Amino acid sequence: MENAGSITIGEMAAEIGFSRKHLTAQVREQLGLPPKMVARVLRFNRAIRAAEVGNEAGWAAIAQDCGYFDQPHFIRDFVAFSGMTPSEFHRRRMPDGGLIG
């Protein structure tokens, strides 16, 4: 999905001509997850990709660029999907000179 989880369910339903209820049922049937969870996973994956290429602006800019409304939601998803905070991720996974936390 090119919008990486930043479109609302209503917008997506309107764009493809489904009702919200039908879209929700189809996403759940095809992917095994409700649309909001799919959007969370897509946003998180986008954030990981941004972090891996480095971003001098830091985590707050990545969170904003990836469609998070605030830093607590970003951190909640980061911990839920990776098992670590963004700072822990940086220390464990990034080479020197990567993302500045």
Gaussian input, Z-matrix of N, CA and C with variables (Angstrom, degrees):
# hf/3-21g

backbone

0 1
 N
 C     1     B1
 C     2     B2     1     A1
 N     3     B3     2     A2     1     D1
 C     4     B4     3     A3     2     D2
 C     5     B5     4     A4     3     D3
 N     6     B6     5     A5     4     D4
 C     7     B7     6     A6     5     D5
 C     8     B8     7     A7     6     D6
 N     9     B9     8     A8     7     D7
 C    10    B10     9     A9     8     D8
 C    11    B11    10    A10     9     D9
 N    12    B12    11    A11    10    D10
 C    13    B13    12    A12    11    D11
 C    14    B14    13    A13    12    D12
 N    15    B15    14    A14    13    D13
 C    16    B16    15    A15    14    D14
 C    17    B17    16    A16    15    D15
 N    18    B18    17    A17    16    D16
 C    19    B19    18    A18    17    D17
 C    20    B20    19    A19    18    D18
 N    21    B21    20    A20    19    D19
 C    22    B22    21    A21    20    D20
 C    23    B23    22    A22    21    D21
 N    24    B24    23    A23    22    D22
 C    25    B25    24    A24    23    D23
 C    26    B26    25    A25    24    D24
 N    27    B27    26    A26    25    D25
 C    28    B28    27    A27    26    D26
 C    29    B29    28    A28    27    D27
 N    30    B30    29    A29    28    D28
 C    31    B31    30    A30    29    D29
 C    32    B32    31    A31    30    D30
 N    33    B33    32    A32    31    D31
 C    34    B34    33    A33    32    D32
 C    35    B35    34    A34    33    D33
 N    36    B36    35    A35    34    D34
 C    37    B37    36    A36    35    D35
 C    38    B38    37    A37    36    D36
 N    39    B39    38    A38    37    D37
 C    40    B40    39    A39    38    D38
 C    41    B41    40    A40    39    D39
 N    42    B42    41    A41    40    D40
 C    43    B43    42    A42    41    D41
 C    44    B44    43    A43    42    D42
 N    45    B45    44    A44    43    D43
 C    46    B46    45    A45    44    D44
 C    47    B47    46    A46    45    D45
 N    48    B48    47    A47    46    D46
 C    49    B49    48    A48    47    D47
 C    50    B50    49    A49    48    D48
 N    51    B51    50    A50    49    D49
 C    52    B52    51    A51    50    D50
 C    53    B53    52    A52    51    D51
 N    54    B54    53    A53    52    D52
 C    55    B55    54    A54    53    D53
 C    56    B56    55    A55    54    D54
 N    57    B57    56    A56    55    D55
 C    58    B58    57    A57    56    D56
 C    59    B59    58    A58    57    D57
 N    60    B60    59    A59    58    D58
 C    61    B61    60    A60    59    D59
 C    62    B62    61    A61    60    D60
 N    63    B63    62    A62    61    D61
 C    64    B64    63    A63    62    D62
 C    65    B65    64    A64    63    D63
 N    66    B66    65    A65    64    D64
 C    67    B67    66    A66    65    D65
 C    68    B68    67    A67    66    D66
 N    69    B69    68    A68    67    D67
 C    70    B70    69    A69    68    D68
 C    71    B71    70    A70    69    D69
 N    72    B72    71    A71    70    D70
 C    73    B73    72    A72    71    D71
 C    74    B74    73    A73    72    D72
 N    75    B75    74    A74    73    D73
 C    76    B76    75    A75    74    D74
 C    77    B77    76    A76    75    D75
 N    78    B78    77    A77    76    D76
 C    79    B79    78    A78    77    D77
 C    80    B80    79    A79    78    D78
 N    81    B81    80    A80    79    D79
 C    82    B82    81    A81    80    D80
 C    83    B83    82    A82    81    D81
 N    84    B84    83    A83    82    D82
 C    85    B85    84    A84    83    D83
 C    86    B86    85    A85    84    D84
 N    87    B87    86    A86    85    D85
 C    88    B88    87    A87    86    D86
 C    89    B89    88    A88    87    D87
 N    90    B90    89    A89    88    D88
 C    91    B91    90    A90    89    D89
 C    92    B92    91    A91    90    D90
 N    93    B93    92    A92    91    D91
 C    94    B94    93    A93    92    D92
 C    95    B95    94    A94    93    D93
 N    96    B96    95    A95    94    D94
 C    97    B97    96    A96    95    D95
 C    98    B98    97    A97    96    D96
 N    99    B99    98    A98    97    D97
 C   100   B100    99    A99    98    D98
 C   101   B101   100   A100    99    D99
 N   102   B102   101   A101   100   D100
 C   103   B103   102   A102   101   D101
 C   104   B104   103   A103   102   D102
 N   105   B105   104   A104   103   D103
 C   106   B106   105   A105   104   D104
 C   107   B107   106   A106   105   D105
 N   108   B108   107   A107   106   D106
 C   109   B109   108   A108   107   D107
 C   110   B110   109   A109   108   D108
 N   111   B111   110   A110   109   D109
 C   112   B112   111   A111   110   D110
 C   113   B113   112   A112   111   D111
 N   114   B114   113   A113   112   D112
 C   115   B115   114   A114   113   D113
 C   116   B116   115   A115   114   D114
 N   117   B117   116   A116   115   D115
 C   118   B118   117   A117   116   D116
 C   119   B119   118   A118   117   D117
 N   120   B120   119   A119   118   D118
 C   121   B121   120   A120   119   D119
 C   122   B122   121   A121   120   D120
 N   123   B123   122   A122   121   D121
 C   124   B124   123   A123   122   D122
 C   125   B125   124   A124   123   D123
 N   126   B126   125   A125   124   D124
 C   127   B127   126   A126   125   D125
 C   128   B128   127   A127   126   D126
 N   129   B129   128   A128   127   D127
 C   130   B130   129   A129   128   D128
 C   131   B131   130   A130   129   D129
 N   132   B132   131   A131   130   D130
 C   133   B133   132   A132   131   D131
 C   134   B134   133   A133   132   D132
 N   135   B135   134   A134   133   D133
 C   136   B136   135   A135   134   D134
 C   137   B137   136   A136   135   D135
 N   138   B138   137   A137   136   D136
 C   139   B139   138   A138   137   D137
 C   140   B140   139   A139   138   D138
 N   141   B141   140   A140   139   D139
 C   142   B142   141   A141   140   D140
 C   143   B143   142   A142   141   D141
 N   144   B144   143   A143   142   D142
 C   145   B145   144   A144   143   D143
 C   146   B146   145   A145   144   D144
 N   147   B147   146   A146   145   D145
 C   148   B148   147   A147   146   D146
 C   149   B149   148   A148   147   D147
 N   150   B150   149   A149   148   D148
 C   151   B151   150   A150   149   D149
 C   152   B152   151   A151   150   D150
 N   153   B153   152   A152   151   D151
 C   154   B154   153   A153   152   D152
 C   155   B155   154   A154   153   D153
 N   156   B156   155   A155   154   D154
 C   157   B157   156   A156   155   D155
 C   158   B158   157   A157   156   D156
 N   159   B159   158   A158   157   D157
 C   160   B160   159   A159   158   D158
 C   161   B161   160   A160   159   D159
 N   162   B162   161   A161   160   D160
 C   163   B163   162   A162   161   D161
 C   164   B164   163   A163   162   D162
 N   165   B165   164   A164   163   D163
 C   166   B166   165   A165   164   D164
 C   167   B167   166   A166   165   D165
 N   168   B168   167   A167   166   D166
 C   169   B169   168   A168   167   D167
 C   170   B170   169   A169   168   D168
 N   171   B171   170   A170   169   D169
 C   172   B172   171   A171   170   D170
 C   173   B173   172   A172   171   D171
 N   174   B174   173   A173   172   D172
 C   175   B175   174   A174   173   D173
 C   176   B176   175   A175   174   D174
 N   177   B177   176   A176   175   D175
 C   178   B178   177   A177   176   D176
 C   179   B179   178   A178   177   D177
 N   180   B180   179   A179   178   D178
 C   181   B181   180   A180   179   D179
 C   182   B182   181   A181   180   D180
 N   183   B183   182   A182   181   D181
 C   184   B184   183   A183   182   D182
 C   185   B185   184   A184   183   D183
 N   186   B186   185   A185   184   D184
 C   187   B187   186   A186   185   D185
 C   188   B188   187   A187   186   D186
 N   189   B189   188   A188   187   D187
 C   190   B190   189   A189   188   D188
 C   191   B191   190   A190   189   D189
 N   192   B192   191   A191   190   D190
 C   193   B193   192   A192   191   D191
 C   194   B194   193   A193   192   D192
 N   195   B195   194   A194   193   D193
 C   196   B196   195   A195   194   D194
 C   197   B197   196   A196   195   D195
 N   198   B198   197   A197   196   D196
 C   199   B199   198   A198   197   D197
 C   200   B200   199   A199   198   D198
 N   201   B201   200   A200   199   D199
 C   202   B202   201   A201   200   D200
 C   203   B203   202   A202   201   D201
 N   204   B204   203   A203   202   D202
 C   205   B205   204   A204   203   D203
 C   206   B206   205   A205   204   D204
 N   207   B207   206   A206   205   D205
 C   208   B208   207   A207   206   D206
 C   209   B209   208   A208   207   D207
 N   210   B210   209   A209   208   D208
 C   211   B211   210   A210   209   D209
 C   212   B212   211   A211   210   D210
 N   213   B213   212   A212   211   D211
 C   214   B214   213   A213   212   D212
 C   215   B215   214   A214   213   D213
 N   216   B216   215   A215   214   D214
 C   217   B217   216   A216   215   D215
 C   218   B218   217   A217   216   D216
 N   219   B219   218   A218   217   D217
 C   220   B220   219   A219   218   D218
 C   221   B221   220   A220   219   D219
 N   222   B222   221   A221   220   D220
 C   223   B223   222   A222   221   D221
 C   224   B224   223   A223   222   D222
 N   225   B225   224   A224   223   D223
 C   226   B226   225   A225   224   D224
 C   227   B227   226   A226   225   D225
 N   228   B228   227   A227   226   D226
 C   229   B229   228   A228   227   D227
 C   230   B230   229   A229   228   D228
 N   231   B231   230   A230   229   D229
 C   232   B232   231   A231   230   D230
 C   233   B233   232   A232   231   D231
 N   234   B234   233   A233   232   D232
 C   235   B235   234   A234   233   D233
 C   236   B236   235   A235   234   D234
 N   237   B237   236   A236   235   D235
 C   238   B238   237   A237   236   D236
 C   239   B239   238   A238   237   D237
 N   240   B240   239   A239   238   D238
 C   241   B241   240   A240   239   D239
 C   242   B242   241   A241   240   D240
 N   243   B243   242   A242   241   D241
 C   244   B244   243   A243   242   D242
 C   245   B245   244   A244   243   D243
 N   246   B246   245   A245   244   D244
 C   247   B247   246   A246   245   D245
 C   248   B248   247   A247   246   D246
 N   249   B249   248   A248   247   D247
 C   250   B250   249   A249   248   D248
 C   251   B251   250   A250   249   D249
 N   252   B252   251   A251   250   D250
 C   253   B253   252   A252   251   D251
 C   254   B254   253   A253   252   D252
 N   255   B255   254   A254   253   D253
 C   256   B256   255   A255   254   D254
 C   257   B257   256   A256   255   D255
 N   258   B258   257   A257   256   D256
 C   259   B259   258   A258   257   D257
 C   260   B260   259   A259   258   D258
 N   261   B261   260   A260   259   D259
 C   262   B262   261   A261   260   D260
 C   263   B263   262   A262   261   D261
 N   264   B264   263   A263   262   D262
 C   265   B265   264   A264   263   D263
 C   266   B266   265   A265   264   D264
 N   267   B267   266   A266   265   D265
 C   268   B268   267   A267   266   D266
 C   269   B269   268   A268   267   D267
 N   270   B270   269   A269   268   D268
 C   271   B271   270   A270   269   D269
 C   272   B272   271   A271   270   D270
 N   273   B273   272   A272   271   D271
 C   274   B274   273   A273   272   D272
 C   275   B275   274   A274   273   D273
 N   276   B276   275   A275   274   D274
 C   277   B277   276   A276   275   D275
 C   278   B278   277   A277   276   D276
 N   279   B279   278   A278   277   D277
 C   280   B280   279   A279   278   D278
 C   281   B281   280   A280   279   D279
 N   282   B282   281   A281   280   D280
 C   283   B283   282   A282   281   D281
 C   284   B284   283   A283   282   D282
 N   285   B285   284   A284   283   D283
 C   286   B286   285   A285   284   D284
 C   287   B287   286   A286   285   D285
 N   288   B288   287   A287   286   D286
 C   289   B289   288   A288   287   D287
 C   290   B290   289   A289   288   D288
 N   291   B291   290   A290   289   D289
 C   292   B292   291   A291   290   D290
 C   293   B293   292   A292   291   D291
 N   294   B294   293   A293   292   D292
 C   295   B295   294   A294   293   D293
 C   296   B296   295   A295   294   D294
 N   297   B297   296   A296   295   D295
 C   298   B298   297   A297   296   D296
 C   299   B299   298   A298   297   D297
 N   300   B300   299   A299   298   D298
 C   301   B301   300   A300   299   D299
 C   302   B302   301   A301   300   D300

   B1=1.4423
   B2=1.5213
   B3=1.2832
   B4=1.4492
   B5=1.5153
   B6=1.3228
   B7=1.4608
   B8=1.5150
   B9=1.3262
   B10=1.4716
   B11=1.5166
   B12=1.3090
   B13=1.4593
   B14=1.5007
   B15=1.3349
   B16=1.4586
   B17=1.5231
   B18=1.3117
   B19=1.4548
   B20=1.5306
   B21=1.3158
   B22=1.4606
   B23=1.5314
   B24=1.3272
   B25=1.4601
   B26=1.5244
   B27=1.3110
   B28=1.4644
   B29=1.5177
   B30=1.3419
   B31=1.4666
   B32=1.5213
   B33=1.3312
   B34=1.4522
   B35=1.5279
   B36=1.3241
   B37=1.4602
   B38=1.5287
   B39=1.3297
   B40=1.4617
   B41=1.5287
   B42=1.3324
   B43=1.4637
   B44=1.5260
   B45=1.3280
   B46=1.4596
   B47=1.5259
   B48=1.3265
   B49=1.4551
   B50=1.5194
   B51=1.3373
   B52=1.4573
   B53=1.5165
   B54=1.3236
   B55=1.4578
   B56=1.5281
   B57=1.3191
   B58=1.4761
   B59=1.5212
   B60=1.3334
   B61=1.4607
   B62=1.5269
   B63=1.3258
   B64=1.4658
   B65=1.5320
   B66=1.3265
   B67=1.4693
   B68=1.5185
   B69=1.3207
   B70=1.4632
   B71=1.5189
   B72=1.3289
   B73=1.4695
   B74=1.5259
   B75=1.3145
   B76=1.4656
   B77=1.5346
   B78=1.3130
   B79=1.4724
   B80=1.5222
   B81=1.3121
   B82=1.4661
   B83=1.5271
   B84=1.3338
   B85=1.4670
   B86=1.5330
   B87=1.3176
   B88=1.4619
   B89=1.5330
   B90=1.3166
   B91=1.4666
   B92=1.5234
   B93=1.3266
   B94=1.4533
   B95=1.5173
   B96=1.3149
   B97=1.4596
   B98=1.5210
   B99=1.3216
   B100=1.4617
   B101=1.5296
   B102=1.3250
   B103=1.4690
   B104=1.5257
   B105=1.3247
   B106=1.4684
   B107=1.5225
   B108=1.3269
   B109=1.4597
   B110=1.5327
   B111=1.3106
   B112=1.4663
   B113=1.5270
   B114=1.3226
   B115=1.4706
   B116=1.5252
   B117=1.3212
   B118=1.4717
   B119=1.5250
   B120=1.3266
   B121=1.4678
   B122=1.5245
   B123=1.3266
   B124=1.4658
   B125=1.5305
   B126=1.3373
   B127=1.4719
   B128=1.5218
   B129=1.3355
   B130=1.4579
   B131=1.5316
   B132=1.3196
   B133=1.4707
   B134=1.5190
   B135=1.3248
   B136=1.4639
   B137=1.5308
   B138=1.3230
   B139=1.4640
   B140=1.5271
   B141=1.3257
   B142=1.4681
   B143=1.5233
   B144=1.3228
   B145=1.4788
   B146=1.5242
   B147=1.3315
   B148=1.4664
   B149=1.5223
   B150=1.3171
   B151=1.4645
   B152=1.5212
   B153=1.3214
   B154=1.4618
   B155=1.5179
   B156=1.3264
   B157=1.4631
   B158=1.5263
   B159=1.3113
   B160=1.4638
   B161=1.5105
   B162=1.2950
   B163=1.4566
   B164=1.5171
   B165=1.2925
   B166=1.4611
   B167=1.5265
   B168=1.3184
   B169=1.4607
   B170=1.5220
   B171=1.3305
   B172=1.4513
   B173=1.5167
   B174=1.3352
   B175=1.4549
   B176=1.5183
   B177=1.3176
   B178=1.4672
   B179=1.5247
   B180=1.3259
   B181=1.4637
   B182=1.5244
   B183=1.3110
   B184=1.4656
   B185=1.5173
   B186=1.3316
   B187=1.4658
   B188=1.5288
   B189=1.3043
   B190=1.4625
   B191=1.5277
   B192=1.3138
   B193=1.4697
   B194=1.5338
   B195=1.3127
   B196=1.4694
   B197=1.5290
   B198=1.3103
   B199=1.4566
   B200=1.5098
   B201=1.3347
   B202=1.4580
   B203=1.5192
   B204=1.3350
   B205=1.4546
   B206=1.5181
   B207=1.3374
   B208=1.4517
   B209=1.5302
   B210=1.3144
   B211=1.4530
   B212=1.5336
   B213=1.3397
   B214=1.4714
   B215=1.5326
   B216=1.3378
   B217=1.4605
   B218=1.5276
   B219=1.3212
   B220=1.4656
   B221=1.5282
   B222=1.3191
   B223=1.4619
   B224=1.5289
   B225=1.3340
   B226=1.4680
   B227=1.5288
   B228=1.3322
   B229=1.4642
   B230=1.5159
   B231=1.3154
   B232=1.4590
   B233=1.5204
   B234=1.3263
   B235=1.4685
   B236=1.5340
   B237=1.3300
   B238=1.4683
   B239=1.5280
   B240=1.3267
   B241=1.4615
   B242=1.5301
   B243=1.3214
   B244=1.4691
   B245=1.5207
   B246=1.3341
   B247=1.4522
   B248=1.5152
   B249=1.3267
   B250=1.4645
   B251=1.5283
   B252=1.3183
   B253=1.4605
   B254=1.5264
   B255=1.3350
   B256=1.4642
   B257=1.5317
   B258=1.3222
   B259=1.4746
   B260=1.5226
   B261=1.3374
   B262=1.4653
   B263=1.5272
   B264=1.3268
   B265=1.4593
   B266=1.5257
   B267=1.3111
   B268=1.4657
   B269=1.5225
   B270=1.3170
   B271=1.4668
   B272=1.5245
   B273=1.3207
   B274=1.4688
   B275=1.5192
   B276=1.3237
   B277=1.4504
   B278=1.5313
   B279=1.3088
   B280=1.4558
   B281=1.5194
   B282=1.3266
   B283=1.4614
   B284=1.5277
   B285=1.3106
   B286=1.4768
   B287=1.5235
   B288=1.3105
   B289=1.4540
   B290=1.5147
   B291=1.3402
   B292=1.4652
   B293=1.5093
   B294=1.2849
   B295=1.4546
   B296=1.5195
   B297=1.2924
   B298=1.4576
   B299=1.5078
   B300=1.3425
   B301=1.4481
   B302=1.4587
   A1=108.80
   A2=116.04
   A3=119.53
   A4=114.32
   A5=118.98
   A6=120.17
   A7=112.66
   A8=116.51
   A9=122.98
   A10=113.86
   A11=116.37
   A12=119.51
   A13=115.58
   A14=117.85
   A15=119.11
   A16=113.79
   A17=118.65
   A18=122.42
   A19=108.66
   A20=116.66
   A21=118.65
   A22=109.55
   A23=114.97
   A24=120.01
   A25=109.55
   A26=116.74
   A27=120.97
   A28=112.11
   A29=116.91
   A30=120.75
   A31=111.08
   A32=116.04
   A33=119.61
   A34=110.53
   A35=117.17
   A36=121.15
   A37=110.31
   A38=116.84
   A39=121.05
   A40=111.33
   A41=115.73
   A42=120.55
   A43=112.18
   A44=117.15
   A45=119.64
   A46=113.58
   A47=116.64
   A48=120.36
   A49=115.48
   A50=117.92
   A51=122.56
   A52=108.74
   A53=115.89
   A54=119.27
   A55=107.33
   A56=116.21
   A57=119.39
   A58=110.94
   A59=115.60
   A60=120.43
   A61=111.25
   A62=117.11
   A63=120.67
   A64=110.66
   A65=116.39
   A66=119.59
   A67=110.47
   A68=116.89
   A69=120.59
   A70=110.98
   A71=116.51
   A72=120.92
   A73=110.98
   A74=117.62
   A75=121.23
   A76=111.37
   A77=116.67
   A78=119.76
   A79=109.89
   A80=116.10
   A81=120.45
   A82=110.68
   A83=116.67
   A84=120.80
   A85=111.46
   A86=117.17
   A87=121.24
   A88=113.55
   A89=116.66
   A90=120.24
   A91=113.99
   A92=116.81
   A93=119.84
   A94=114.29
   A95=116.47
   A96=122.03
   A97=109.12
   A98=117.80
   A99=119.26
   A100=110.59
   A101=117.77
   A102=120.70
   A103=114.88
   A104=117.68
   A105=118.60
   A106=111.59
   A107=117.53
   A108=120.12
   A109=110.25
   A110=117.08
   A111=120.47
   A112=109.09
   A113=116.80
   A114=120.46
   A115=110.92
   A116=117.53
   A117=120.69
   A118=111.11
   A119=116.12
   A120=120.44
   A121=110.29
   A122=117.36
   A123=120.61
   A124=111.63
   A125=117.11
   A126=120.07
   A127=110.59
   A128=116.38
   A129=119.92
   A130=111.08
   A131=116.62
   A132=119.57
   A133=111.57
   A134=116.25
   A135=119.78
   A136=110.33
   A137=117.06
   A138=121.09
   A139=111.12
   A140=117.01
   A141=120.51
   A142=110.32
   A143=116.56
   A144=119.70
   A145=110.37
   A146=117.02
   A147=120.43
   A148=110.97
   A149=117.17
   A150=120.86
   A151=111.12
   A152=117.14
   A153=120.60
   A154=113.03
   A155=117.73
   A156=119.49
   A157=111.08
   A158=115.91
   A159=120.81
   A160=110.67
   A161=115.05
   A162=121.25
   A163=107.12
   A164=115.70
   A165=120.49
   A166=112.52
   A167=117.64
   A168=120.59
   A169=112.12
   A170=118.54
   A171=121.84
   A172=114.56
   A173=113.90
   A174=121.87
   A175=113.14
   A176=118.24
   A177=120.15
   A178=110.83
   A179=116.58
   A180=120.32
   A181=110.98
   A182=116.93
   A183=120.18
   A184=109.95
   A185=117.14
   A186=121.07
   A187=110.39
   A188=116.56
   A189=120.41
   A190=111.06
   A191=117.64
   A192=122.05
   A193=112.25
   A194=116.33
   A195=120.75
   A196=112.89
   A197=117.21
   A198=120.39
   A199=116.55
   A200=117.77
   A201=119.48
   A202=108.60
   A203=115.84
   A204=120.72
   A205=111.77
   A206=116.29
   A207=119.64
   A208=109.34
   A209=115.19
   A210=120.55
   A211=113.36
   A212=120.23
   A213=118.60
   A214=113.51
   A215=117.65
   A216=119.72
   A217=110.83
   A218=115.76
   A219=120.44
   A220=110.32
   A221=116.64
   A222=120.64
   A223=110.44
   A224=117.88
   A225=121.20
   A226=110.71
   A227=117.03
   A228=119.96
   A229=111.23
   A230=117.14
   A231=120.63
   A232=110.23
   A233=116.40
   A234=120.67
   A235=110.46
   A236=117.08
   A237=120.35
   A238=111.80
   A239=117.29
   A240=120.34
   A241=114.01
   A242=117.25
   A243=118.44
   A244=113.24
   A245=116.76
   A246=120.56
   A247=113.31
   A248=116.63
   A249=119.99
   A250=109.89
   A251=115.42
   A252=120.02
   A253=108.83
   A254=117.39
   A255=118.97
   A256=112.84
   A257=117.37
   A258=119.97
   A259=111.53
   A260=116.94
   A261=119.89
   A262=110.47
   A263=116.95
   A264=121.75
   A265=109.73
   A266=115.56
   A267=120.71
   A268=111.06
   A269=117.07
   A270=120.36
   A271=111.94
   A272=117.67
   A273=120.73
   A274=114.20
   A275=117.96
   A276=119.74
   A277=115.49
   A278=117.81
   A279=119.17
   A280=111.63
   A281=116.10
   A282=119.45
   A283=109.42
   A284=116.04
   A285=119.23
   A286=108.88
   A287=115.32
   A288=119.88
   A289=113.14
   A290=118.15
   A291=120.77
   A292=110.28
   A293=115.76
   A294=121.66
   A295=111.73
   A296=116.12
   A297=120.96
   A298=107.23
   A299=117.73
   A300=123.65
   A301=114.68
   D1=122.90
   D2=-173.36
   D3=-70.80
   D4=-21.13
   D5=179.70
   D6=-87.27
   D7=-3.40
   D8=174.60
   D9=52.62
   D10=40.31
   D11=174.60
   D12=84.73
   D13=14.19
   D14=-176.54
   D15=-102.59
   D16=7.26
   D17=176.84
   D18=-101.51
   D19=146.07
   D20=179.40
   D21=-77.62
   D22=161.17
   D23=178.98
   D24=-62.97
   D25=-40.35
   D26=178.73
   D27=-62.17
   D28=-42.90
   D29=178.51
   D30=-63.95
   D31=-43.22
   D32=-179.49
   D33=-65.78
   D34=-43.05
   D35=179.41
   D36=-59.98
   D37=-45.59
   D38=179.25
   D39=-62.88
   D40=-40.21
   D41=-178.48
   D42=-63.19
   D43=-37.50
   D44=-177.66
   D45=-100.12
   D46=-2.53
   D47=175.39
   D48=82.87
   D49=22.97
   D50=176.38
   D51=-105.00
   D52=159.00
   D53=167.50
   D54=-76.06
   D55=160.37
   D56=177.27
   D57=-58.80
   D58=-41.73
   D59=-178.76
   D60=-63.48
   D61=-43.74
   D62=179.98
   D63=-66.80
   D64=-42.46
   D65=178.51
   D66=-61.25
   D67=-45.62
   D68=179.55
   D69=-58.48
   D70=-44.64
   D71=179.70
   D72=-64.11
   D73=-41.26
   D74=-178.76
   D75=-67.97
   D76=-42.68
   D77=178.94
   D78=-63.02
   D79=-45.84
   D80=179.84
   D81=-61.48
   D82=-42.51
   D83=-179.65
   D84=-66.26
   D85=-43.14
   D86=-175.31
   D87=-79.45
   D88=-36.42
   D89=-174.11
   D90=-109.69
   D91=-13.87
   D92=179.45
   D93=78.80
   D94=8.44
   D95=179.45
   D96=-136.29
   D97=151.47
   D98=173.98
   D99=-71.06
   D100=155.69
   D101=-176.57
   D102=-54.22
   D103=-38.47
   D104=-179.18
   D105=-64.75
   D106=-36.36
   D107=177.01
   D108=-69.15
   D109=-39.40
   D110=176.85
   D111=-60.19
   D112=-43.55
   D113=178.77
   D114=-61.63
   D115=-41.13
   D116=178.21
   D117=-61.88
   D118=-44.80
   D119=179.54
   D120=-62.78
   D121=-43.89
   D122=179.72
   D123=-62.97
   D124=-43.44
   D125=177.95
   D126=-62.16
   D127=-43.40
   D128=179.60
   D129=-62.63
   D130=-44.68
   D131=178.73
   D132=-61.25
   D133=-38.98
   D134=177.24
   D135=-63.65
   D136=-40.55
   D137=179.13
   D138=-64.66
   D139=-41.50
   D140=178.45
   D141=-62.31
   D142=-45.02
   D143=178.83
   D144=-60.30
   D145=-42.64
   D146=179.10
   D147=-63.45
   D148=-40.34
   D149=179.71
   D150=-67.25
   D151=-38.23
   D152=-176.78
   D153=-68.40
   D154=-27.23
   D155=177.20
   D156=-88.84
   D157=-5.91
   D158=178.48
   D159=88.76
   D160=144.28
   D161=-179.84
   D162=-153.83
   D163=107.81
   D164=-177.25
   D165=-65.63
   D166=-20.61
   D167=-178.65
   D168=-75.27
   D169=-21.61
   D170=175.36
   D171=97.27
   D172=-176.74
   D173=-174.29
   D174=-63.13
   D175=-38.42
   D176=-178.30
   D177=-61.22
   D178=-41.65
   D179=178.75
   D180=-67.43
   D181=-39.92
   D182=177.17
   D183=-61.91
   D184=-46.28
   D185=179.90
   D186=-57.92
   D187=-46.25
   D188=-179.50
   D189=-65.57
   D190=-44.83
   D191=-179.76
   D192=-62.78
   D193=-28.14
   D194=-176.63
   D195=-92.91
   D196=4.18
   D197=173.52
   D198=93.16
   D199=12.34
   D200=175.68
   D201=-77.08
   D202=140.56
   D203=-178.84
   D204=-76.63
   D205=-29.44
   D206=178.62
   D207=-159.09
   D208=167.97
   D209=-176.82
   D210=-65.41
   D211=-37.61
   D212=177.66
   D213=-58.69
   D214=-38.43
   D215=177.33
   D216=-66.81
   D217=-39.74
   D218=177.81
   D219=-61.26
   D220=-48.37
   D221=-178.81
   D222=-65.24
   D223=-40.85
   D224=177.68
   D225=-56.93
   D226=-48.06
   D227=179.53
   D228=-66.79
   D229=-39.72
   D230=-179.12
   D231=-59.65
   D232=-48.01
   D233=179.69
   D234=-66.55
   D235=-41.50
   D236=-178.48
   D237=-62.58
   D238=-39.90
   D239=-173.71
   D240=-94.21
   D241=-23.35
   D242=-178.11
   D243=-113.52
   D244=-18.80
   D245=-177.57
   D246=80.50
   D247=10.25
   D248=178.83
   D249=-148.70
   D250=161.41
   D251=176.61
   D252=-75.73
   D253=164.34
   D254=176.38
   D255=-56.25
   D256=-39.04
   D257=179.29
   D258=-65.11
   D259=-41.63
   D260=176.96
   D261=-63.37
   D262=-41.52
   D263=177.40
   D264=-57.24
   D265=-47.30
   D266=-179.61
   D267=-58.90
   D268=-46.84
   D269=-178.74
   D270=-64.86
   D271=-37.48
   D272=-175.25
   D273=-85.65
   D274=-31.83
   D275=-168.15
   D276=-113.23
   D277=-23.74
   D278=-171.32
   D279=-95.13
   D280=138.62
   D281=174.98
   D282=-70.63
   D283=160.45
   D284=175.44
   D285=-54.24
   D286=138.77
   D287=179.25
   D288=89.10
   D289=3.30
   D290=178.08
   D291=-77.71
   D292=-141.58
   D293=-177.66
   D294=-61.01
   D295=135.96
   D296=173.72
   D297=-92.03
   D298=116.76
   D299=-174.39
   D300=-69.57

